[in-house]
């Protein structure tokens, strides 16, 4: 409630300041509270099956639905460039044979829930946009900060921020985060305004083939992450495209603590390199990712605010390590092949190999995984998706001193999605 009040106060002060300026004076009878409102709707039913040999629970079978209702507000108080957005999301289970809805079942992270997922104001002044309120935040490909939109209840943040594009090809994002609303309520966090996590992300598109980026994500109670990234795209010929990325990051102790008695001790690093090709609809990708180990400190490299389902395999076998750090580090190798056609849809198959960077008590071969996907847009607003993940556990991995994912995990999904 404290953070919601901050959002409303920020929004009120922002609106009041604009109303007091001479450039936006208007007669009372000419002022409209809100105008140019466009509805946003989504209905997403999904069936998910989970068979996890790492426990003695029963297989999970979940049929859930996401109903999302929102409104884009194009004008507030008749002030030019002052806009708003509000959205509520409901998640309900039609078949609830899964944990946390029932004990002794495998986990599906889509419990019954209802939440205001977004409620924010934006004001654009020239090439600068100011933001305040609860909002989805997705930076680049969600590797460090994302929406986790795969889960039925997505992740959002309470932010106060600014985006600037004054210089052509230069994008600057500066923001403070005062709350996190995770996919599960137990992941929700509030921070004091004077101890907010700080996000700084600056990118410059040198040429289409080279985009350079520097970032600092100072996450209170967790860690500071400083990094650089280079990426680009090449059109080799008509119908043939190639893209690449190279990324490095360093993690240290967090600059602030708020919800902890003492700061975590962090000193580790990360790098990732990838190459992606699309030739007449044939897709190919190779990628290598390295997570540093804890090396005598509290934990290894971690990305707790990322869209983790997108990385380290769809079975989410390595999710705990990605979010909390791999005690002995991680080397991940990924190869994907697929085909995309406007009429027939998209098919994709990925093979991933996971190994610890340093020797574990159980061995270095964590496991491997095969991921399969078929997706098709049925109409302009209606889409279908089916996918499966087959994780083959071997030695598993350690996070926080606990062994994880040493046994097989199988998951598959069937999903429909309607958006308006």
N, C-alpha and C positions, 0 to 999 in steps of 0.2 A: 504494500500500500504506500510506503514511503516513496518508492521509486515512481509509482504512478503519479503521485502528487508532484514529483519533480518534473515529469513529462508535461503535466497539465500546466504547471507554473511556467515552464519554459515556453510552451506554446502560447500562453496568455501574454507573457511579456513580449514575445516576438510580435504578436498581432498588435498589441497596444503601441509598441514603438512605431510601427508602420502607420497606424491610424493618426499619430501625432505629427507626421511629416506633412509639409505643405504640398508636396507633389501628389499626395494621395487623399487630400481633403475632398469630401463629398457631402452633399446634403443628406440628412438622415433618411429621407424618403427614397433616396437613390441607392442606398446601401442594402445589399442582399447578403444574408448570413452565409449561405452556401449556394452555389450554382454550378451548372455544367457537371452534373453527377452521372457517372457511368457505373452500372453494376458489374460485379465480378462474381462468377459462380463456378464451382467445381464439384463434381461428384466422382469419387474414385473408389469403387469396390475392388477388393483384392483378397485372393485366397493364398495363404502361405502354409507350407508344410515344413516341419523341422524334425530331423532325426539326428540327435547328438549323442554319440557314444561316450562322451566325457562325463556323463552322469547316469544315474539310474532312473531318471524321470521318463514318463511316457512321451511318445512322439506328439508334437504340437500340431494341431490343425486349427487354423484361424481364418475366419471369413470376416473381414472388417470393412468398414466404409468410412471414407473421409468426405465430409460436406463442408465446403468452404464458401462463405458469403462475405462479400466486401463491396466497397464503393470508392471509386476514384472521384475526388472532389476537385474540379478544375478551377474553382474560384471561391475564396473565403473573404467575407466583408467587402466584396468588390475591389479588393486590392490586387492589382496586376501582379502575376507571377507568384502569388501566395496560394499554394495548393495543399491538399491533404489526402490521406488515405486511411481507411479503417477496414479491418477484416477480422472475422471470427471463424474459428475452425472447430468442428465437432468430429470426434472419432468414436465410433460405436462398433461393438462386436455382435455379429449375427450368429457366428459359431465361435465359442470362447473356450475351446479346449487348449488352453495355453497359459503359461505363467506370464504376467502376474495376475491374470483373471482367475486362475485356478491353481492350487498347489500341485506339486508332483507332476508337472508337465514341463516340457522344454519351453524355452523363452521365445516369445515374439514381442518385440519392443513397441507394440501398438495397443496399450491399454485404453479403456474407455476414458475419454477426457474431453473437456470443452475449454477453450481459451481464446482470449483476444490475442491473435498472433501478430497483428500489425495495427498501429495507431500512431501516425506521425504527421508532422507538418514539414513542408519544404518551401523555401523561398529562393528564387533565382534572381540575382542581381548581376547583370552582364554575363560573364562567363563563370560566375561563382554561385554555387548552390549551398544553402544552409539547411541542415536537417536537425530535427529534434523529435524524439519519441521512440516507440518500439517499432523495429523494422527488421526485415530480412537483410542480412549482410553476407554477400558472396564475393570473395576476392579471388580473382583469376579463376583457377580450376578447382577451388574449394580445398586446396591442399592444407592450408593453415586455418582459414576461417570460412565457414560455409553454412548453408541452410539446412542440411541433412534432409532435403525434401523427399528422399526415398521413403523415410518413415512417414506414417500417416499424420502424425503431429510434427510439423517441422520446427526447426530451431530459429529463434529470433533474439534480438538484442535491443536493450534500451540504449540509445546513443544520442550524443550531442556532437554534431560534426559539420565539416565543410569540405566541399569538393570544388576544385578550381581547374579550369581548362583555358586560362587566359592565353598562354603561349601555345601555338599550334603544336599538336602531337605530344604535349606534356600534360599529364594527368596527376593531380595531387589530391590525396585523401588524408585528412587529419580528423580523428574522432576520439571521443572518450566514451567508454561503455560503463553504464551504471547497473545493468542487470543482464542476466542470461536466462532465457527460457528454453530449456533443453527439450529433447524429444520425450523424456520422462521427467516428471515433476521432481524426482530426487536429484536431478542435475541442475535445477534452478539455483541461481546464485545472485545475491544482491551485494553491491559494493558501495561504500560511502563515496560521495561526490568528489571529495578531496583525495581519494585513493583509487580512482577509476583506472581500469586498464586503458592504455593509450595505444591507438592504432595510427601508424604513419606509413603511407604507401605512395611511392613516387615512381612513375614510369614515363619513359620517353621513347617514342617510335622514331628511331633514327631514319630508317627506310623500311619498306614493307618486309624486307628480309631480316630485319634486326630491331627488336624492341628490348630496351634495357630497363631494369627495375631494381630499386633498392627499397627495403622495407624494415620496419621495426615494430614488433608486436609485443608490447610490455604488459603481460597479463598478471595482474595482481594475484598474489597467493600461489602462482604457478611457476612462471619463468619469464625471462626476457628472451625474445628471438630476434636476431639481426641477420638479414640475408640479402643476397643479390640474385638476379635471375636474368638470363638472356634467352630470347625466343624469337621465332620468325617463321615466315611462310614463303614458299617458292612455287610459282606456276611454271612448271618445266615446259609444258605445252598444253594445248587444248585438252582438257579432261584428265590431266595428270598434275597432282599437287603434292607438295612435300612440306612438312613442318617439323620443327625441332624445339627442344628446350634443354637448358642446362641451369641448374639451380644449386646454391649453397647457402646454408644457414648455420648459425652458431647460437647455442642456448646457454644462458647464465642465470644466476639467482634473480628472482623477480625484484623489480625496483621498489615494490611496496608489498606489505602484508596487511590484510584486513580481517579475514575470517580465520586466520591461523595464529597460533601462539608464537611461532617463529618462522622465518623465511626458509624455504627449501634450499638445499645446497645443490646447485646444478652447474655442470661444466661438461658439455658434450656438443656434437655437431651432426650435420646431415648433408647429404647431397643427392641429387637426382639428375638423370640424363635420359632423354627419350627422342625417338625418331618415329614419325607417323607419315604414312603414304596413302594416297587415294588415287588409283589409276582406273578411270572409267567405271567407278563404283566398287572396285576391288580394294578392300581396306587391309592395311598391314601396320602393325605397331610393335616396336621393341622399346623396353624401358628398364632401367636399373635404378633402384632406390637403396640408399644406405641410411640406417638409423644408428647413431653412436650409442655405445653402452654407457652404463652409469659410472664406470671407471673409478670406483671408490667413493662416489658421491651418492646423493639420495635416489636419483633415478636417471635413466637414459633419455635420449631425445624423444619428445612426445608432441602430438598435435591434437589436444583434447577438444578444440573448437572447430575442427575440420569436419567435412562430410566424409566420415571414415568409411562408410559402406562403398564409396567409390574407389577406395584404395585397399591394398592388401587383401583382395579377394572378397567376393560377394557372400561367402559363407560367414563372414565376420569372425572367423576363427582367431585372427590376430588383432581384433578390435581392442581388447584390453591392453595389449602392448602398444598399439598406436596411440591410444589415449593416455596411458600411464607410463610409458617408457619400457623398452626392452632391457632387462638387466645385463644381458650379454650382447646387445646390439642386434642388428638385422641386416642381412643382404637379401634383397628381393630382385628376382629376375622375371620379366613378364614378356610373353609373346602373344599377340592377338592377330587373328585373321578373320576377315568377314567380307560381306558383300551388301551393298545398299542400292536399291532400285526404287524409283518413284512409285511404281505400280505394285511391286511384290513385297516391298518393305525392306527391313534390315535384318541380317543374320550375322552373328558374331560368336567366335569361340576364342577363349583366352586360356593360356597355360601359365601358371605361376609356380616358381620354386622359391622356398623360404629357407634360409640358413642363418644361424647366429653368426655374429662377427667374431666372437671369442668363444672358446670351448665352454660348454655347459656341463653340469654334472651328468646329464643324460646323453650328451652328444650334440653335434652342431647341425644336424639335419632336422629342421623344425617340421617340415612337411611340404606338400605340394597341393595344387588345386587346379581343377578344370571348371571354367565358367562358360555357360551357354546362354544365348539371348536371341529372341526373335521379337521384333517390334514392327508394327504397321499402323499407319494413320488411315482409319477407315473412312472418315469424313473430315471436313475442315476442323471440327470441334471434338471428334470422337476418335480415340486411339486404343489399340490393343497391345499388350505386352505379355510375353511368357519368358521366364528365364529360370536357370537352375545353377546350383553351385555344388561341387563335389570336392570336399577337402579330405585329403589323405594324410592323416596324422602320423608322425614318426616319433621324433624325440621331444616334440613340443618346445615351448619357450618359457622363460621365467620373467615375471613382472611382479615387483614388490615382494620377491622371494617365493612366489607361488608358481607352481608348474601349471601351464595352460595348454590346451589344444594338442594333447599327445594322442588323441583318438580321432576317428573319422567323424565328419559332420556332413550331412546332406540337407540341402534346402531347395525348394522350388516354389515358384510363384506364378499365378495367372491374374492379370490385372486389366481392368477397363478404366478409361479416364475420359470424362466429358468436361470440357471447359467452355465457358462463355465469357 
